[in-house]
Amino acid sequence: MALGLAACASGPQFDANDAAFKGRIAVTDTPVVLAGQPVTLAGRDFKPGQKVTVSYGGVVLGQTATADKDGNFRTQFVLPADADVGRYNLVASAAEPAASLLVPLKISPNVPLSGQERFKVQLQPLVPGLYQAGYSARTDRVFVTSAVGRPPITRSELVKVNAQTLAIEQRVTAPVAPSRPAAPAPAANALPGLYAVYGVGVDDANGNVWVTNTRQDTVAVYRQSDLAIVKQFEPGLVPHARDILVDGVQGKAYASPVGDPQIAVFSTKAPALLKNIPIQTGIRGPQAKPFSPMSLALDQAGSRLFVVSAGGEVAIVNTRTDTVEKVFPVETAVSASGIAYDAQSDRIFVAAQGSDNVVIVDAKTGKTLHDVKVGAGTLNVSFDPVRRLVYAANRASDTVTILDPDGKIVGNLDVGSFPNHIALDGKGTAFTVNKARSADDGEGDRIGRITVR
């Protein structure tokens, strides 16, 4: 017969869990966790004197920690050198009183630098808060967006850069945005800030540059020649607008509203909103979440727009009819954010921050062909059809990884702090922009020019 634990004198004591338990534990001291390296965990909101043990697979990690008088503690352990890259849930068990919680841990790949003999990197300081870049084949100029801080944004610029020298030729401050009377206090009484510019798309057919104003949920159009405003759309038009891409053949611009399952479509000749294209997730069951558009990629010859969702899906949109042709999941892509496309092989490249990888997918079948670990926090990806190279910006590891279309790493370059975006000139050159960790970070807020030696 079954033996009750309460009847066993040497069995564990099952004290009632603390109903008011609010303890939290997070990795601290390092933005990237690597195999063979120490991991420091910081706990807060525990009860003073509460003892906490962290384990994985039944093995205790480090020493039992004791919360101080403020309910805080720190503990450290060293990861095995052969620990597999991936996402884990550690178990934290507290006593006196009893409580437990899961602690997420991501072990990122440690990809060594390589390819310096093959690639030349030219770096140039620009302006604070760099976000994205777009290249104009018509003028051989790079248009870069920047925004600093949290709302209200008081510094934001659109910058025109010479593609050969990386020198700033022109810059303009974004206009002042209207106040938000519906916002709760104290935000309603705060300065309205600027129509800060984030995403960027170049329209050479009309001589314009399109940008997203993420904080005001809208987009704007600037003239390439003098960076004058052509059209500032009203706030609220595109919720949390992230990326914008111009299709010169169809005469349209597409904007991605993060968290809103649709794509906004604009006319580029006389800038105006045409419609919104709804996108339904293809995932079913309790894990299903709404399609959340992030980056965009274009197959101009095939009249297709590729949209990646943060939930790890790709939607293919017909740009002639502006209808969704299909939606499919991308295996192993966690917190997907970037997307690129190769027309020759009909392959899609998906960058995923949560899984530190570039996933190479067959566009016809949605089948994953290659899963390449490239660096921590892989944010954006671009494909160069001239050199047939894939460029992945790894924001947390400060690198740009260069792959061939089959996923072989041919270079891993140091481009400074927080690489954020990569633009291509269609002639074999890649332009990177990176952000700064702080105001005194000499490795941040730079534009880079990568060429093959």
Residue pairs with C-beta under 8 A, 6 or more apart in sequence:
5 11
5 12
5 14
6 14
14 98
15 97
15 98
16 97
16 98
17 97
17 98
17 99
17 100
18 47
18 94
18 97
18 98
18 99
21 94
21 97
21 99
22 45
23 43
23 44
23 45
23 46
23 50
23 52
23 71
23 92
23 94
23 99
23 101
24 43
24 44
24 45
24 101
25 41
25 42
25 43
25 52
25 54
25 92
25 101
25 103
26 41
26 42
26 103
27 33
27 39
27 40
27 41
27 42
27 105
28 40
28 41
28 42
28 74
29 40
30 37
30 39
30 40
31 376
31 377
31 396
32 108
32 376
32 377
32 396
32 397
33 39
33 79
33 105
33 106
33 107
33 108
34 79
34 107
34 108
34 110
35 79
35 80
35 81
35 82
35 83
35 84
35 85
35 107
35 110
36 78
36 79
36 80
36 81
36 83
37 78
37 79
38 76
38 77
38 78
38 79
39 76
39 77
39 78
39 79
39 105
40 74
40 75
40 76
41 54
41 62
41 74
41 75
41 76
41 103
42 72
42 73
42 74
43 52
43 65
43 67
43 71
43 72
43 73
43 74
43 75
43 92
44 71
44 72
45 71
46 52
46 67
46 71
46 72
46 73
46 94
47 67
47 71
47 96
47 97
48 67
48 68
48 69
48 70
48 71
49 66
49 67
49 96
50 66
50 67
50 71
50 94
50 95
50 96
50 97
50 99
51 64
51 65
51 66
51 67
51 94
51 95
51 96
52 64
52 65
52 66
52 67
52 73
52 75
52 92
52 93
52 94
52 95
53 60
53 64
53 65
53 92
53 93
53 94
53 95
54 60
54 61
54 62
54 75
54 77
54 90
54 91
54 92
54 93
54 103
55 61
55 90
55 91
55 93
56 88
56 90
56 91
61 77
61 90
62 75
62 76
62 77
63 75
64 75
65 73
65 74
65 75
66 73
67 73
79 107
83 107
84 107
85 107
85 108
85 109
85 356
85 373
86 106
86 107
87 104
87 105
87 106
87 107
87 334
87 354
87 355
88 104
88 105
88 106
88 107
89 102
89 103
89 104
89 105
90 102
90 103
90 104
90 105
91 100
91 102
91 103
92 100
92 101
92 102
92 103
93 99
93 100
94 100
106 354
106 356
108 356
108 375
108 376
108 377
108 396
108 397
109 356
109 373
109 374
109 375
109 376
111 373
111 374
111 375
111 397
111 399
111 401
111 409
111 412
112 412
113 399
113 412
113 413
113 414
114 409
114 411
114 412
115 402
115 410
115 411
115 412
115 413
116 411
116 413
117 453
118 410
118 411
118 452
118 453
119 402
119 411
119 413
119 450
119 451
119 452
119 453
120 450
120 451
120 452
120 453
121 413
121 414
121 415
121 448
121 449
121 450
122 166
122 448
122 449
122 451
123 415
123 416
123 446
123 447
123 448
123 449
124 166
124 167
124 446
124 447
124 448
124 449
125 445
125 446
126 144
126 146
126 159
126 161
126 166
126 168
126 433
126 445
126 446
126 447
127 144
127 146
127 157
127 159
127 168
127 171
127 445
128 146
128 148
128 155
128 436
128 439
128 445
129 146
129 147
129 148
129 149
129 155
129 156
129 435
129 436
129 445
130 144
130 145
130 146
130 420
130 433
130 434
130 435
130 445
130 446
130 447
131 144
131 145
131 146
131 147
131 197
131 198
131 199
131 200
131 420
131 421
131 433
131 435
132 144
132 145
132 198
132 199
132 200
132 243
132 420
132 421
132 423
132 433
133 142
133 143
133 144
133 145
133 200
133 421
133 422
133 423
133 431
133 432
133 433
133 447
134 142
134 143
134 200
134 201
134 202
134 209
134 423
135 141
135 142
135 143
135 163
135 202
135 423
135 424
135 425
135 426
135 431
136 142
136 143
136 202
136 204
136 209
136 224
137 204
137 425
137 426
138 204
138 207
138 224
139 204
139 224
140 162
140 163
140 164
140 425
141 160
141 161
141 162
141 163
141 169
141 224
142 160
142 161
142 162
142 163
142 423
142 431
142 447
143 158
143 159
143 160
143 161
143 200
143 202
143 209
143 224
144 158
144 159
144 161
144 200
144 433
144 447
145 156
145 157
145 158
145 159
145 197
145 198
145 199
145 200
145 211
146 155
146 156
146 157
146 158
146 159
146 197
146 445
147 153
147 155
147 156
147 174
147 194
147 196
147 197
147 198
147 215
148 154
148 155
148 156
149 155
151 187
151 190
151 193
151 215
152 190
152 191
152 192
152 193
152 194
153 174
153 193
153 194
153 196
153 215
154 191
154 193
154 194
155 173
155 194
156 173
156 174
156 194
156 195
156 196
156 197
157 171
157 172
157 173
157 174
157 197
158 171
158 172
158 174
158 197
158 200
158 209
158 211
158 222
158 227
159 168
159 170
159 171
160 168
160 169
160 170
160 171
160 224
160 227
161 167
161 168
161 169
161 447
162 169
163 425
163 429
163 431
163 449
166 447
166 449
170 226
170 227
171 227
172 222
172 227
172 228
173 194
174 194
174 195
174 196
174 197
174 213
175 194
175 195
175 229
175 232
176 192
176 193
176 194
176 195
177 192
177 193
177 194
177 195
177 213
177 215
177 216
177 235
178 192
178 235
179 188
179 192
180 187
180 188
180 192
180 235
181 188
182 188
193 215
195 213
195 216
195 218
195 220
195 232
196 213
196 214
196 215
196 216
197 211
197 212
197 213
197 220
198 211
198 212
198 213
198 214
198 241
198 242
199 211
199 212
199 214
199 241
199 242
199 243
199 244
199 255
199 256
200 209
200 210
200 211
200 212
200 244
201 209
201 210
201 211
201 243
201 244
201 245
201 246
201 253
202 209
202 210
202 224
202 246
203 209
203 210
203 221
203 246
203 248
203 253
203 268
204 248
205 248
205 251
205 268
206 268
206 269
207 223
207 224
207 225
208 221
208 222
208 223
208 224
208 230
208 268
208 271
209 221
209 222
209 223
209 224
209 227
210 219
210 220
210 221
210 222
210 244
210 246
210 253
210 255
210 266
210 268
211 219
211 220
211 221
211 222
211 244
212 218
212 219
212 238
212 241
212 242
212 243
212 244
212 255
213 219
213 220
213 235
213 241
214 240
214 241
214 242
216 235
216 236
217 235
217 236
217 237
217 238
217 239
217 240
217 241
217 257
218 232
218 233
218 234
218 235
218 236
218 237
218 238
218 241
219 233
219 237
219 238
219 241
219 244
219 253
219 255
219 264
219 266
220 229
220 231
220 232
220 233
221 229
221 230
221 231
221 232
221 271
222 228
222 229
222 230
223 229
223 230
230 271
231 271
233 271
233 273
237 264
237 273
238 255
238 257
238 264
239 257
239 258
239 259
239 260
240 257
240 258
240 259
240 260
241 255
241 256
241 257
241 258
241 264
242 255
242 256
242 257
242 258
242 293
242 294
242 295
243 255
243 256
243 293
243 294
243 295
243 296
244 253
244 254
244 255
244 256
244 296
245 253
245 254
245 296
245 297
245 298
245 305
246 252
246 253
246 268
247 253
247 254
247 298
247 300
247 305
247 319
248 268
248 300
249 300
249 303
249 319
250 303
250 319
250 320
251 267
251 268
251 269
252 265
252 266
252 267
252 268
252 274
252 319
252 322
253 265
253 266
253 267
253 268
253 271
254 263
254 264
254 265
254 266
254 296
254 305
254 317
254 319
255 263
255 264
255 266
256 263
256 264
256 293
256 294
256 295
256 296
256 307
257 263
257 264
257 293
258 292
258 293
258 294
258 310
259 290
259 292
260 292
260 293
261 278
261 279
261 280
261 281
261 290
261 291
261 292
261 293
262 276
262 277
262 278
262 279
262 293
263 276
263 277
263 279
263 293
263 296
263 305
263 307
263 317
264 273
264 276
265 273
265 274
265 275
265 276
265 277
265 322
266 272
266 273
266 274
267 274
274 322
275 322
277 317
277 322
277 323
277 324
278 324
279 291
279 293
279 307
279 309
279 315
279 317
279 324
279 327
280 291
280 324
280 327
281 288
281 289
281 290
281 291
281 309
281 311
281 313
281 327
282 313
282 327
282 328
282 329
283 289
283 311
283 313
283 329
289 311
290 311
291 309
291 311
291 313
291 315
291 327
292 309
292 310
292 311
293 307
293 308
293 309
293 315
294 307
294 308
294 309
294 310
294 336
294 337
294 338
294 339
295 307
295 308
295 337
295 338
295 339
295 351
295 380
295 381
296 305
296 306
296 307
296 308
296 339
297 305
297 306
297 339
297 340
297 341
297 348
297 383
298 304
298 305
298 306
298 319
298 341
299 305
299 306
299 341
299 343
301 343
302 343
303 318
303 319
303 320
304 316
304 317
304 318
304 319
304 325
305 316
305 317
305 318
305 319
306 314
306 315
306 316
306 317
306 339
306 341
306 348
306 363
307 314
307 315
307 316
307 317
307 339
308 314
308 330
308 336
308 337
308 338
308 339
308 350
309 315
309 336
310 335
310 336
310 337
311 336
312 329
312 330
312 333
312 334
312 335
312 336
312 352
313 327
313 328
313 329
313 330
313 336
314 327
314 328
314 330
314 339
314 348
314 350
314 361
314 366
315 324
315 326
315 327
316 324
316 325
316 326
316 327
316 363
317 323
317 324
317 325
318 324
318 325
326 366
328 366
329 366
330 336
330 350
330 352
330 359
330 361
330 366
330 368
331 359
331 368
331 371
332 352
332 355
332 357
332 359
332 368
332 371
333 350
333 352
333 355
333 357
333 359
334 352
334 353
334 354
334 355
335 352
335 353
335 354
335 355
336 350
336 351
336 352
336 353
336 354
337 351
337 352
337 353
337 378
337 379
337 380
338 349
338 350
338 351
338 352
338 378
338 379
338 380
338 381
338 392
338 393
339 348
339 349
339 350
339 351
339 381
340 348
340 349
340 381
340 382
340 383
340 390
341 347
341 348
341 349
341 363
341 383
342 349
342 383
342 385
342 388
342 405
343 385
344 385
344 388
344 405
345 405
346 362
346 363
346 364
347 360
347 361
347 362
347 363
347 369
347 405
348 360
348 361
348 362
348 363
349 358
349 359
349 360
349 361
349 381
349 383
349 390
349 392
350 358
350 359
350 361
350 381
351 357
351 358
351 378
351 379
351 380
351 381
351 392
351 393
352 358
352 359
352 378
353 377
353 378
353 379
353 395
355 378
356 373
356 374
356 375
356 376
356 377
356 378
356 394
357 371
357 372
357 373
357 374
357 378
358 372
358 374
358 378
358 381
358 390
358 392
358 401
358 403
358 407
359 368
359 370
359 371
359 372
360 368
360 369
360 370
360 371
360 372
360 405
360 406
360 407
361 367
361 368
361 369
362 369
369 406
369 407
370 406
370 407
371 407
372 403
372 407
372 409
374 392
374 394
374 401
374 403
374 409
374 412
375 392
375 394
375 396
375 397
375 399
375 401
375 412
376 394
376 395
376 396
376 397
377 394
377 395
377 396
377 397
378 392
378 393
378 394
378 395
378 401
379 393
379 394
379 395
379 419
379 420
379 421
380 392
380 393
380 420
380 421
380 422
381 390
381 391
381 392
381 393
381 422
382 390
382 391
382 422
382 423
382 424
382 430
383 389
383 390
383 391
383 405
383 424
384 390
384 391
384 424
384 428
384 430
385 426
386 426
386 427
386 428
387 428
387 452
388 404
388 405
389 402
389 403
389 404
389 410
390 402
390 403
390 404
390 405
391 400
391 401
391 402
391 422
391 424
391 430
391 432
391 450
392 400
392 401
392 402
392 403
392 422
393 400
393 419
393 420
393 421
393 422
393 432
394 400
394 401
394 419
395 418
395 419
395 420
396 418
398 414
398 415
398 416
398 417
398 418
398 419
398 434
398 443
399 412
399 413
399 414
399 415
399 419
400 412
400 413
400 415
400 419
400 422
400 430
400 432
400 448
400 450
401 409
401 411
401 412
401 413
402 409
402 410
402 411
402 412
402 413
402 450
403 409
403 410
404 410
413 450
415 432
415 434
415 446
415 448
415 450
416 434
416 443
416 444
416 446
416 448
417 434
417 435
417 436
417 437
417 441
417 443
417 444
418 434
418 435
418 436
418 437
418 444
419 432
419 433
419 434
420 433
420 434
420 435
421 432
421 433
422 430
422 431
422 432
423 430
423 431
423 433
424 430
424 431
425 431
428 451
428 452
429 449
429 450
429 451
430 449
430 450
430 451
431 447
431 448
431 449
431 450
432 447
432 448
432 449
432 450
433 446
433 447
433 448
434 443
434 444
434 445
434 446
434 448
435 444
435 445
436 443
436 444
436 445
437 443
437 444
438 444
